[in-house]
């Protein structure tokens, strides 16, 4: 079972690393430069500088929330698929089938299906960035 999780994890992490380098970092650079500009204004009050910095960081925060939402949705789909496999394995025990084999085959199908979904997931994630 750990091998299945590792397959999915490696695939998603590899793709997210690309998104982080090419999409998130440029957005962060832009936000940090904006924050720097907020801090260089010597005439502004502390509250005004804080507000300016929050405004600068808002796109990063919103994008990170959208990425997290996409990943949570993906994880939920994968979990439901695994739960369905458990149900199928339980149901197959009545027919005398090898429950463990039925479960493993089903879970491998879930892994394969969800690995194939990763490019679409990354496309949706990248739509959140103007820098990608």
N, CA, C and O atoms as a GROMACS GRO file, in nm:
protein
  528
    1UNK      N    1   0.082  -0.119   0.000
    1UNK     CA    2   0.000   0.000   0.000
    1UNK      C    3   0.087   0.126   0.000
    1UNK      O    4   0.053   0.226  -0.063
    2UNK      N    5   0.199   0.119   0.072
    2UNK     CA    6   0.288   0.235   0.076
    2UNK      C    7   0.345   0.264  -0.062
    2UNK      O    8   0.368   0.380  -0.097
    3UNK      N    9   0.368   0.159  -0.141
    3UNK     CA   10   0.420   0.179  -0.277
    3UNK      C   11   0.321   0.258  -0.361
    3UNK      O   12   0.362   0.342  -0.441
    4UNK      N   13   0.192   0.231  -0.345
    4UNK     CA   14   0.090   0.303  -0.420
    4UNK      C   15   0.093   0.451  -0.384
    4UNK      O   16   0.091   0.538  -0.472
    5UNK      N   17   0.098   0.479  -0.256
    5UNK     CA   18   0.101   0.618  -0.210
    5UNK      C   19   0.227   0.688  -0.259
    5UNK      O   20   0.224   0.805  -0.297
    6UNK      N   21   0.337   0.616  -0.258
    6UNK     CA   22   0.464   0.673  -0.303
    6UNK      C   23   0.461   0.706  -0.452
    6UNK      O   24   0.515   0.807  -0.494
    7UNK      N   25   0.397   0.620  -0.531
    7UNK     CA   26   0.386   0.646  -0.675
    7UNK      C   27   0.313   0.778  -0.700
    7UNK      O   28   0.359   0.862  -0.777
    8UNK      N   29   0.200   0.794  -0.635
    8UNK     CA   30   0.120   0.916  -0.651
    8UNK      C   31   0.199   1.036  -0.599
    8UNK      O   32   0.207   1.140  -0.665
    9UNK      N   33   0.255   1.022  -0.482
    9UNK     CA   34   0.327   1.132  -0.418
    9UNK      C   35   0.443   1.180  -0.505
    9UNK      O   36   0.460   1.301  -0.524
   10UNK      N   37   0.522   1.088  -0.556
   10UNK     CA   38   0.637   1.126  -0.642
   10UNK      C   39   0.590   1.201  -0.765
   10UNK      O   40   0.650   1.301  -0.804
   11UNK      N   41   0.484   1.152  -0.827
   11UNK     CA   42   0.433   1.216  -0.949
   11UNK      C   43   0.384   1.357  -0.922
   11UNK      O   44   0.420   1.451  -0.994
   12UNK      N   45   0.304   1.373  -0.818
   12UNK     CA   46   0.249   1.504  -0.785
   12UNK      C   47   0.361   1.598  -0.741
   12UNK      O   48   0.364   1.714  -0.784
   13UNK      N   49   0.452   1.551  -0.657
   13UNK     CA   50   0.562   1.636  -0.610
   13UNK      C   51   0.650   1.684  -0.725
   13UNK      O   52   0.691   1.800  -0.727
   14UNK      N   53   0.678   1.597  -0.819
   14UNK     CA   54   0.761   1.634  -0.935
   14UNK      C   55   0.693   1.746  -1.014
   14UNK      O   56   0.758   1.843  -1.055
   15UNK      N   57   0.564   1.732  -1.035
   15UNK     CA   58   0.490   1.834  -1.110
   15UNK      C   59   0.476   1.964  -1.031
   15UNK      O   60   0.486   2.073  -1.087
   16UNK      N   61   0.454   1.952  -0.901
   16UNK     CA   62   0.441   2.072  -0.817
   16UNK      C   63   0.572   2.148  -0.808
   16UNK      O   64   0.573   2.271  -0.798
   17UNK      N   65   0.682   2.076  -0.811
   17UNK     CA   66   0.813   2.143  -0.808
   17UNK      C   67   0.828   2.233  -0.931
   17UNK      O   68   0.879   2.344  -0.921
   18UNK      N   69   0.783   2.184  -1.045
   18UNK     CA   70   0.788   2.264  -1.167
   18UNK      C   71   0.698   2.388  -1.153
   18UNK      O   72   0.738   2.498  -1.190
   19UNK      N   73   0.579   2.369  -1.101
   19UNK     CA   74   0.487   2.481  -1.080
   19UNK      C   75   0.547   2.582  -0.983
   19UNK      O   76   0.538   2.703  -1.004
   20UNK      N   77   0.608   2.531  -0.877
   20UNK     CA   78   0.667   2.619  -0.777
   20UNK      C   79   0.778   2.704  -0.840
   20UNK      O   80   0.785   2.824  -0.817
   21UNK      N   81   0.865   2.641  -0.916
   21UNK     CA   82   0.978   2.714  -0.976
   21UNK      C   83   0.936   2.813  -1.082
   21UNK      O   84   0.988   2.924  -1.088
   22UNK      N   85   0.841   2.774  -1.166
   22UNK     CA   86   0.808   2.857  -1.282
   22UNK      C   87   0.685   2.946  -1.265
   22UNK      O   88   0.663   3.038  -1.343
   23UNK      N   89   0.606   2.919  -1.164
   23UNK     CA   90   0.482   2.995  -1.147
   23UNK      C   91   0.478   3.069  -1.013
   23UNK      O   92   0.453   3.189  -1.008
   24UNK      N   93   0.502   2.996  -0.906
   24UNK     CA   94   0.489   3.056  -0.772
   24UNK      C   95   0.604   3.152  -0.743
   24UNK      O   96   0.581   3.262  -0.694
   25UNK      N   97   0.726   3.110  -0.773
   25UNK     CA   98   0.840   3.198  -0.742
   25UNK      C   99   0.831   3.333  -0.812
   25UNK      O  100   0.853   3.436  -0.747
   26UNK      N  101   0.800   3.338  -0.942
   26UNK     CA  102   0.787   3.471  -1.004
   26UNK      C  103   0.678   3.556  -0.938
   26UNK      O  104   0.693   3.678  -0.925
   27UNK      N  105   0.570   3.493  -0.896
   27UNK     CA  106   0.464   3.566  -0.827
   27UNK      C  107   0.514   3.617  -0.692
   27UNK      O  108   0.482   3.729  -0.652
   28UNK      N  109   0.593   3.535  -0.624
   28UNK     CA  110   0.650   3.576  -0.496
   28UNK      C  111   0.750   3.691  -0.514
   28UNK      O  112   0.752   3.785  -0.434
   29UNK      N  113   0.831   3.683  -0.618
   29UNK     CA  114   0.926   3.791  -0.644
   29UNK      C  115   0.851   3.923  -0.664
   29UNK      O  116   0.889   4.026  -0.608
   30UNK      N  117   0.747   3.917  -0.743
   30UNK     CA  118   0.665   4.036  -0.767
   30UNK      C  119   0.606   4.090  -0.636
   30UNK      O  120   0.606   4.211  -0.612
   31UNK      N  121   0.557   3.999  -0.553
   31UNK     CA  122   0.498   4.041  -0.425
   31UNK      C  123   0.604   4.100  -0.332
   31UNK      O  124   0.578   4.200  -0.265
   32UNK      N  125   0.721   4.039  -0.327
   32UNK     CA  126   0.826   4.091  -0.239
   32UNK      C  127   0.879   4.225  -0.287
   32UNK      O  128   0.912   4.312  -0.206
   33UNK      N  129   0.886   4.243  -0.417
   33UNK     CA  130   0.927   4.374  -0.470
   33UNK      C  131   0.822   4.480  -0.434
   33UNK      O  132   0.856   4.593  -0.399
   34UNK      N  133   0.698   4.443  -0.444
   34UNK     CA  134   0.589   4.534  -0.405
   34UNK      C  135   0.601   4.568  -0.256
   34UNK      O  136   0.587   4.684  -0.218
   35UNK      N  137   0.628   4.467  -0.173
   35UNK     CA  138   0.645   4.491  -0.029
   35UNK      C  139   0.765   4.582  -0.002
   35UNK      O  140   0.760   4.669   0.085
   36UNK      N  141   0.870   4.561  -0.076
   36UNK     CA  142   0.987   4.646  -0.061
   36UNK      C  143   0.951   4.791  -0.089
   36UNK      O  144   0.995   4.882  -0.019
   37UNK      N  145   0.872   4.811  -0.193
   37UNK     CA  146   0.829   4.947  -0.225
   37UNK      C  147   0.744   5.007  -0.113
   37UNK      O  148   0.753   5.126  -0.084
   38UNK      N  149   0.662   4.924  -0.052
   38UNK     CA  150   0.581   4.972   0.061
   38UNK      C  151   0.671   5.020   0.174
   38UNK      O  152   0.645   5.123   0.237
   39UNK      N  153   0.777   4.946   0.199
   39UNK     CA  154   0.865   4.976   0.312
   39UNK      C  155   0.957   5.095   0.286
   39UNK      O  156   1.007   5.157   0.380
   40UNK      N  157   0.981   5.126   0.161
   40UNK     CA  158   1.072   5.237   0.132
   40UNK      C  159   1.004   5.373   0.141
   40UNK      O  160   1.070   5.476   0.139
   41UNK      N  161   0.873   5.373   0.151
   41UNK     CA  162   0.799   5.500   0.164
   41UNK      C  163   0.811   5.548   0.309
   41UNK      O  164   0.739   5.501   0.397
   42UNK      N  165   0.902   5.639   0.332
   42UNK     CA  166   0.930   5.688   0.468
   42UNK      C  167   0.820   5.779   0.524
   42UNK      O  168   0.819   5.809   0.643
   43UNK      N  169   0.728   5.821   0.439
   43UNK     CA  170   0.621   5.911   0.486
   43UNK      C  171   0.497   5.837   0.535
   43UNK      O  172   0.411   5.897   0.598
   44UNK      N  173   0.489   5.708   0.507
   44UNK     CA  174   0.370   5.631   0.545
   44UNK      C  175   0.374   5.586   0.690
   44UNK      O  176   0.481   5.560   0.747
   45UNK      N  177   0.256   5.576   0.748
   45UNK     CA  178   0.245   5.525   0.885
   45UNK      C  179   0.266   5.374   0.885
   45UNK      O  180   0.264   5.309   0.780
   46UNK      N  181   0.286   5.322   1.003
   46UNK     CA  182   0.303   5.177   1.018
   46UNK      C  183   0.181   5.102   0.964
   46UNK      O  184   0.194   5.004   0.891
   47UNK      N  185   0.063   5.149   0.998
   47UNK     CA  186  -0.061   5.085   0.954
   47UNK      C  187  -0.073   5.088   0.802
   47UNK      O  188  -0.116   4.990   0.741
   48UNK      N  189  -0.034   5.198   0.742
   48UNK     CA  190  -0.042   5.211   0.596
   48UNK      C  191   0.056   5.116   0.527
   48UNK      O  192   0.025   5.056   0.424
   49UNK      N  193   0.175   5.102   0.585
   49UNK     CA  194   0.275   5.011   0.530
   49UNK      C  195   0.225   4.866   0.542
   49UNK      O  196   0.237   4.788   0.448
   50UNK      N  197   0.168   4.833   0.657
   50UNK     CA  198   0.114   4.698   0.678
   50UNK      C  199   0.004   4.668   0.576
   50UNK      O  200   0.000   4.560   0.517
   51UNK      N  201  -0.085   4.763   0.557
   51UNK     CA  202  -0.194   4.746   0.461
   51UNK      C  203  -0.137   4.728   0.319
   51UNK      O  204  -0.184   4.642   0.244
   52UNK      N  205  -0.039   4.806   0.285
   52UNK     CA  206   0.024   4.797   0.153
   52UNK      C  207   0.086   4.658   0.135
   52UNK      O  208   0.071   4.597   0.029
   53UNK      N  209   0.156   4.609   0.237
   53UNK     CA  210   0.222   4.478   0.227
   53UNK      C  211   0.118   4.366   0.216
   53UNK      O  212   0.137   4.271   0.141
   54UNK      N  213   0.009   4.377   0.290
   54UNK     CA  214  -0.097   4.276   0.280
   54UNK      C  215  -0.155   4.274   0.140
   54UNK      O  216  -0.184   4.167   0.086
   55UNK      N  217  -0.173   4.391   0.081
   55UNK     CA  218  -0.225   4.401  -0.056
   55UNK      C  219  -0.126   4.335  -0.154
   55UNK      O  220  -0.168   4.267  -0.247
   56UNK      N  221   0.002   4.356  -0.132
   56UNK     CA  222   0.105   4.296  -0.219
   56UNK      C  223   0.104   4.144  -0.211
   56UNK      O  224   0.122   4.075  -0.311
   57UNK      N  225   0.083   4.092  -0.092
   57UNK     CA  226   0.090   3.947  -0.070
   57UNK      C  227  -0.041   3.874  -0.102
   57UNK      O  228  -0.043   3.752  -0.111
   58UNK      N  229  -0.150   3.949  -0.120
   58UNK     CA  230  -0.280   3.888  -0.145
   58UNK      C  231  -0.278   3.791  -0.264
   58UNK      O  232  -0.332   3.681  -0.252
   59UNK      N  233  -0.219   3.828  -0.379
   59UNK     CA  234  -0.219   3.733  -0.492
   59UNK      C  235  -0.148   3.601  -0.459
   59UNK      O  236  -0.191   3.494  -0.504
   60UNK      N  237  -0.040   3.609  -0.383
   60UNK     CA  238   0.032   3.487  -0.344
   60UNK      C  239  -0.057   3.402  -0.255
   60UNK      O  240  -0.070   3.281  -0.276
   61UNK      N  241  -0.117   3.464  -0.156
   61UNK     CA  242  -0.203   3.393  -0.062
   61UNK      C  243  -0.323   3.329  -0.133
   61UNK      O  244  -0.355   3.213  -0.109
   62UNK      N  245  -0.388   3.405  -0.220
   62UNK     CA  246  -0.504   3.353  -0.291
   62UNK      C  247  -0.466   3.237  -0.382
   62UNK      O  248  -0.538   3.138  -0.391
   63UNK      N  249  -0.353   3.250  -0.448
   63UNK     CA  250  -0.308   3.143  -0.538
   63UNK      C  251  -0.273   3.018  -0.459
   63UNK      O  252  -0.307   2.907  -0.501
   64UNK      N  253  -0.205   3.034  -0.346
   64UNK     CA  254  -0.172   2.918  -0.263
   64UNK      C  255  -0.298   2.849  -0.214
   64UNK      O  256  -0.302   2.726  -0.207
   65UNK      N  257  -0.401   2.926  -0.182
   65UNK     CA  258  -0.528   2.867  -0.139
   65UNK      C  259  -0.593   2.789  -0.254
   65UNK      O  260  -0.648   2.681  -0.233
   66UNK      N  261  -0.586   2.843  -0.375
   66UNK     CA  262  -0.643   2.774  -0.491
   66UNK      C  263  -0.568   2.644  -0.519
   66UNK      O  264  -0.629   2.542  -0.549
   67UNK      N  265  -0.435   2.649  -0.509
   67UNK     CA  266  -0.354   2.529  -0.532
   67UNK      C  267  -0.388   2.425  -0.426
   67UNK      O  268  -0.407   2.307  -0.458
   68UNK      N  269  -0.396   2.467  -0.300
   68UNK     CA  270  -0.432   2.375  -0.192
   68UNK      C  271  -0.569   2.314  -0.215
   68UNK      O  272  -0.589   2.194  -0.192
   69UNK      N  273  -0.662   2.394  -0.260
   69UNK     CA  274  -0.797   2.343  -0.289
   69UNK      C  275  -0.795   2.237  -0.398
   69UNK      O  276  -0.862   2.134  -0.386
   70UNK      N  277  -0.719   2.261  -0.504
   70UNK     CA  278  -0.708   2.161  -0.611
   70UNK      C  279  -0.646   2.031  -0.559
   70UNK      O  280  -0.692   1.922  -0.592
   71UNK      N  281  -0.543   2.044  -0.476
   71UNK     CA  282  -0.476   1.924  -0.422
   71UNK      C  283  -0.568   1.850  -0.325
   71UNK      O  284  -0.569   1.726  -0.324
   72UNK      N  285  -0.644   1.922  -0.246
   72UNK     CA  286  -0.739   1.858  -0.155
   72UNK      C  287  -0.847   1.783  -0.233
   72UNK      O  288  -0.887   1.672  -0.196
   73UNK      N  289  -0.895   1.844  -0.340
   73UNK     CA  290  -0.995   1.779  -0.423
   73UNK      C  291  -0.938   1.650  -0.485
   73UNK      O  292  -1.004   1.547  -0.487
   74UNK      N  293  -0.816   1.658  -0.535
   74UNK     CA  294  -0.749   1.542  -0.593
   74UNK      C  295  -0.734   1.432  -0.487
   74UNK      O  296  -0.762   1.315  -0.515
   75UNK      N  297  -0.690   1.469  -0.367
   75UNK     CA  298  -0.673   1.372  -0.258
   75UNK      C  299  -0.807   1.310  -0.222
   75UNK      O  300  -0.814   1.190  -0.194
   76UNK      N  301  -0.912   1.389  -0.221
   76UNK     CA  302  -1.045   1.337  -0.190
   76UNK      C  303  -1.090   1.234  -0.292
   76UNK      O  304  -1.147   1.131  -0.257
   77UNK      N  305  -1.065   1.263  -0.420
   77UNK     CA  306  -1.101   1.168  -0.526
   77UNK      C  307  -1.024   1.037  -0.509
   77UNK      O  308  -1.080   0.928  -0.525
   78UNK      N  309  -0.896   1.049  -0.477
   78UNK     CA  310  -0.813   0.930  -0.459
   78UNK      C  311  -0.860   0.849  -0.338
   78UNK      O  312  -0.865   0.726  -0.343
   79UNK      N  313  -0.895   0.918  -0.233
   79UNK     CA  314  -0.945   0.850  -0.113
   79UNK      C  315  -1.075   0.776  -0.143
   79UNK      O  316  -1.094   0.661  -0.102
   80UNK      N  317  -1.165   0.843  -0.214
   80UNK     CA  318  -1.292   0.777  -0.249
   80UNK      C  319  -1.268   0.653  -0.336
   80UNK      O  320  -1.335   0.551  -0.320
   81UNK      N  321  -1.174   0.662  -0.426
   81UNK     CA  322  -1.142   0.548  -0.511
   81UNK      C  323  -1.092   0.431  -0.425
   81UNK      O  324  -1.131   0.316  -0.445
   82UNK      N  325  -1.005   0.462  -0.328
   82UNK     CA  326  -0.955   0.358  -0.237
   82UNK      C  327  -1.066   0.297  -0.154
   82UNK      O  328  -1.067   0.176  -0.129
   83UNK      N  329  -1.159   0.379  -0.110
   83UNK     CA  330  -1.272   0.329  -0.033
   83UNK      C  331  -1.360   0.238  -0.118
   83UNK      O  332  -1.411   0.136  -0.070
   84UNK      N  333  -1.376   0.274  -0.244
   84UNK     CA  334  -1.453   0.189  -0.334
   84UNK      C  335  -1.383   0.054  -0.352
   84UNK      O  336  -1.450  -0.049  -0.362
   85UNK      N  337  -1.251   0.055  -0.357
   85UNK     CA  338  -1.176  -0.070  -0.368
   85UNK      C  339  -1.197  -0.158  -0.246
   85UNK      O  340  -1.210  -0.280  -0.258
   86UNK      N  341  -1.200  -0.096  -0.129
   86UNK     CA  342  -1.225  -0.173  -0.007
   86UNK      C  343  -1.363  -0.238  -0.012
   86UNK      O  344  -1.380  -0.353   0.029
   87UNK      N  345  -1.461  -0.164  -0.063
   87UNK     CA  346  -1.596  -0.219  -0.077
   87UNK      C  347  -1.596  -0.335  -0.176
   87UNK      O  348  -1.657  -0.439  -0.150
   88UNK      N  349  -1.529  -0.317  -0.289
   88UNK     CA  350  -1.523  -0.423  -0.390
   88UNK      C  351  -1.455  -0.548  -0.334
   88UNK      O  352  -1.500  -0.660  -0.360
   89UNK      N  353  -1.348  -0.529  -0.259
   89UNK     CA  354  -1.277  -0.643  -0.202
   89UNK      C  355  -1.366  -0.716  -0.101
   89UNK      O  356  -1.370  -0.838  -0.097
   90UNK      N  357  -1.436  -0.638  -0.020
   90UNK     CA  358  -1.527  -0.698   0.078
   90UNK      C  359  -1.637  -0.777   0.008
   90UNK      O  360  -1.672  -0.888   0.049
   91UNK      N  361  -1.692  -0.719  -0.099
   91UNK     CA  362  -1.797  -0.786  -0.175
   91UNK      C  363  -1.746  -0.913  -0.242
   91UNK      O  364  -1.819  -1.011  -0.254
   92UNK      N  365  -1.620  -0.912  -0.285
   92UNK     CA  366  -1.565  -1.028  -0.356
   92UNK      C  367  -1.540  -1.146  -0.262
   92UNK      O  368  -1.527  -1.259  -0.308
   93UNK      N  369  -1.533  -1.119  -0.132
   93UNK     CA  370  -1.508  -1.228  -0.037
   93UNK      C  371  -1.622  -1.329  -0.037
   93UNK      O  372  -1.602  -1.446  -0.004
   94UNK      N  373  -1.741  -1.284  -0.074
   94UNK     CA  374  -1.857  -1.373  -0.078
   94UNK      C  375  -1.845  -1.474  -0.192
   94UNK      O  376  -1.899  -1.585  -0.184
   95UNK      N  377  -1.773  -1.435  -0.298
   95UNK     CA  378  -1.761  -1.525  -0.413
   95UNK      C  379  -1.638  -1.614  -0.404
   95UNK      O  380  -1.610  -1.692  -0.495
   96UNK      N  381  -1.563  -1.602  -0.294
   96UNK     CA  382  -1.446  -1.686  -0.274
   96UNK      C  383  -1.320  -1.632  -0.342
   96UNK      O  384  -1.218  -1.702  -0.346
   97UNK      N  385  -1.324  -1.513  -0.393
   97UNK     CA  386  -1.207  -1.454  -0.458
   97UNK      C  387  -1.102  -1.417  -0.354
   97UNK      O  388  -1.132  -1.400  -0.236
   98UNK      N  389  -0.979  -1.404  -0.399
   98UNK     CA  390  -0.870  -1.360  -0.312
   98UNK      C  391  -0.889  -1.210  -0.284
   98UNK      O  392  -0.860  -1.126  -0.369
   99UNK      N  393  -0.937  -1.180  -0.165
   99UNK     CA  394  -0.974  -1.044  -0.128
   99UNK      C  395  -0.856  -0.949  -0.141
   99UNK      O  396  -0.869  -0.838  -0.193
  100UNK      N  397  -0.741  -0.992  -0.095
  100UNK     CA  398  -0.622  -0.906  -0.100
  100UNK      C  399  -0.584  -0.874  -0.244
  100UNK      O  400  -0.547  -0.761  -0.276
  101UNK      N  401  -0.593  -0.974  -0.330
  101UNK     CA  402  -0.558  -0.952  -0.471
  101UNK      C  403  -0.658  -0.859  -0.539
  101UNK      O  404  -0.620  -0.771  -0.617
  102UNK      N  405  -0.785  -0.879  -0.509
  102UNK     CA  406  -0.888  -0.791  -0.565
  102UNK      C  407  -0.862  -0.647  -0.521
  102UNK      O  408  -0.869  -0.554  -0.601
  103UNK      N  409  -0.831  -0.631  -0.393
  103UNK     CA  410  -0.805  -0.497  -0.340
  103UNK      C  411  -0.682  -0.434  -0.405
  103UNK      O  412  -0.686  -0.319  -0.448
  104UNK      N  413  -0.572  -0.509  -0.411
  104UNK     CA  414  -0.449  -0.455  -0.470
  104UNK      C  415  -0.466  -0.420  -0.616
  104UNK      O  416  -0.417  -0.316  -0.661
  105UNK      N  417  -0.534  -0.504  -0.691
  105UNK     CA  418  -0.557  -0.473  -0.832
  105UNK      C  419  -0.641  -0.347  -0.848
  105UNK      O  420  -0.613  -0.263  -0.934
  106UNK      N  421  -0.741  -0.334  -0.765
  106UNK     CA  422  -0.828  -0.217  -0.772
  106UNK      C  423  -0.750  -0.090  -0.734
  106UNK      O  424  -0.762   0.012  -0.802
  107UNK      N  425  -0.672  -0.097  -0.628
  107UNK     CA  426  -0.595   0.020  -0.584
  107UNK      C  427  -0.492   0.058  -0.691
  107UNK      O  428  -0.470   0.177  -0.715
  108UNK      N  429  -0.430  -0.040  -0.754
  108UNK     CA  430  -0.335  -0.008  -0.861
  108UNK      C  431  -0.408   0.063  -0.975
  108UNK      O  432  -0.352   0.154  -1.037
  109UNK      N  433  -0.531   0.022  -1.002
  109UNK     CA  434  -0.612   0.091  -1.102
  109UNK      C  435  -0.638   0.236  -1.062
  109UNK      O  436  -0.633   0.326  -1.146
  110UNK      N  437  -0.665   0.258  -0.933
  110UNK     CA  438  -0.685   0.395  -0.883
  110UNK      C  439  -0.559   0.478  -0.902
  110UNK      O  440  -0.564   0.592  -0.948
  111UNK      N  441  -0.446   0.419  -0.868
  111UNK     CA  442  -0.318   0.489  -0.880
  111UNK      C  443  -0.293   0.525  -1.026
  111UNK      O  444  -0.260   0.639  -1.058
  112UNK      N  445  -0.309   0.428  -1.114
  112UNK     CA  446  -0.286   0.453  -1.257
  112UNK      C  447  -0.379   0.562  -1.309
  112UNK      O  448  -0.336   0.652  -1.382
  113UNK      N  449  -0.505   0.553  -1.272
  113UNK     CA  450  -0.604   0.652  -1.316
  113UNK      C  451  -0.568   0.792  -1.265
  113UNK      O  452  -0.577   0.889  -1.340
  114UNK      N  453  -0.529   0.801  -1.139
  114UNK     CA  454  -0.500   0.932  -1.082
  114UNK      C  455  -0.366   0.988  -1.129
  114UNK      O  456  -0.351   1.110  -1.139
  115UNK      N  457  -0.271   0.903  -1.157
  115UNK     CA  458  -0.146   0.951  -1.215
  115UNK      C  459  -0.174   1.011  -1.353
  115UNK      O  460  -0.116   1.112  -1.391
  116UNK      N  461  -0.264   0.948  -1.425
  116UNK     CA  462  -0.302   1.000  -1.557
  116UNK      C  463  -0.376   1.134  -1.545
  116UNK      O  464  -0.378   1.212  -1.641
  117UNK      N  465  -0.437   1.161  -1.430
  117UNK     CA  466  -0.508   1.287  -1.408
  117UNK      C  467  -0.418   1.403  -1.368
  117UNK      O  468  -0.459   1.519  -1.372
  118UNK      N  469  -0.294   1.373  -1.329
  118UNK     CA  470  -0.203   1.477  -1.280
  118UNK      C  471  -0.180   1.588  -1.384
  118UNK      O  472  -0.180   1.705  -1.345
  119UNK      N  473  -0.159   1.557  -1.512
  119UNK     CA  474  -0.141   1.668  -1.607
  119UNK      C  475  -0.261   1.764  -1.611
  119UNK      O  476  -0.243   1.886  -1.620
  120UNK      N  477  -0.382   1.711  -1.605
  120UNK     CA  478  -0.501   1.798  -1.600
  120UNK      C  479  -0.505   1.880  -1.471
  120UNK      O  480  -0.541   1.998  -1.472
  121UNK      N  481  -0.468   1.816  -1.362
  121UNK     CA  482  -0.461   1.885  -1.233
  121UNK      C  483  -0.363   2.002  -1.242
  121UNK      O  484  -0.393   2.112  -1.198
  122UNK      N  485  -0.246   1.976  -1.299
  122UNK     CA  486  -0.145   2.082  -1.310
  122UNK      C  487  -0.189   2.192  -1.406
  122UNK      O  488  -0.156   2.308  -1.386
  123UNK      N  489  -0.263   2.156  -1.508
  123UNK     CA  490  -0.316   2.259  -1.599
  123UNK      C  491  -0.411   2.352  -1.526
  123UNK      O  492  -0.407   2.473  -1.544
  124UNK      N  493  -0.498   2.294  -1.441
  124UNK     CA  494  -0.590   2.376  -1.363
  124UNK      C  495  -0.512   2.464  -1.264
  124UNK      O  496  -0.546   2.580  -1.244
  125UNK      N  497  -0.409   2.407  -1.203
  125UNK     CA  498  -0.328   2.482  -1.108
  125UNK      C  499  -0.260   2.599  -1.179
  125UNK      O  500  -0.259   2.711  -1.128
  126UNK      N  501  -0.204   2.573  -1.296
  126UNK     CA  502  -0.130   2.677  -1.369
  126UNK      C  503  -0.220   2.789  -1.419
  126UNK      O  504  -0.173   2.900  -1.442
  127UNK      N  505  -0.348   2.763  -1.435
  127UNK     CA  506  -0.441   2.868  -1.478
  127UNK      C  507  -0.452   2.979  -1.375
  127UNK      O  508  -0.497   3.089  -1.407
  128UNK      N  509  -0.410   2.952  -1.252
  128UNK     CA  510  -0.417   3.051  -1.146
  128UNK      C  511  -0.303   3.153  -1.154
  128UNK      O  512  -0.300   3.249  -1.077
  129UNK      N  513  -0.210   3.133  -1.246
  129UNK     CA  514  -0.092   3.218  -1.254
  129UNK      C  515  -0.088   3.291  -1.386
  129UNK      O  516  -0.115   3.234  -1.491
  130UNK      N  517  -0.053   3.417  -1.380
  130UNK     CA  518  -0.032   3.490  -1.505
  130UNK      C  519   0.111   3.470  -1.554
  130UNK      O  520   0.142   3.501  -1.669
  131UNK      N  521   0.198   3.417  -1.467
  131UNK     CA  522   0.339   3.398  -1.503
  131UNK      C  523   0.368   3.262  -1.562
  131UNK      O  524   0.482   3.237  -1.603
  132UNK      N  525   0.273   3.174  -1.569
  132UNK     CA  526   0.297   3.039  -1.623
  132UNK      C  527   0.263   3.031  -1.770
  132UNK      O  528   0.278   2.925  -1.831
   0.00000   0.00000   0.00000
